[in-house]
Amino acid sequence: MAIRAAEFGLPAAIGVGEQRYREVAQAQVLELDPPRQILRVIR
């Protein structure tokens, strides 16, 4: 997936860890701010 994201110039959260992945997978709305390296669950 990291390769695909890079090919299309899309930001991606890679290697966030198992616990963080579970939180993100259940979220409905996320904030992803690549320059500041922020991945936040909004809802």
N, C-alpha and C positions, 0 to 999 in steps of 0.2 A: 504494500500500500504506500509506503514512503516513496517508492519509485514513481508510482502513478501520480501521486500528489505533486511531485517535483516536475514530472512531464507536463502537467497541465497548469503549473504555476499556482497551485492551491495550497493554502496553509494547512498544516496537519499537526495534531498532537500525537507524537510518536514516543513510546517508552514511558508512559505515565505511571505504570505500575498497576498491579492487579486490583488493589483496593480503590484507587482513584478511577480506574477504568469502570468498575462497577457503578460508582457514583455517576459518572458521565453517561454511561449506557442507559441509566434510568431517567435521566434528565429530559425535560421537554424543550428547554431553552438554555443555550450556553452562550458565554462570551468567550471568544478566542481572539486574543490580542498578541500576535506573534512578535512584534518588536519589543514589547514589554514582557514577553513570555508568561502571559496570564491565560489560564483556562479556568473559568468560573461558572458554576451552576447558577443560573438565574431562577429557574423554576423546574 
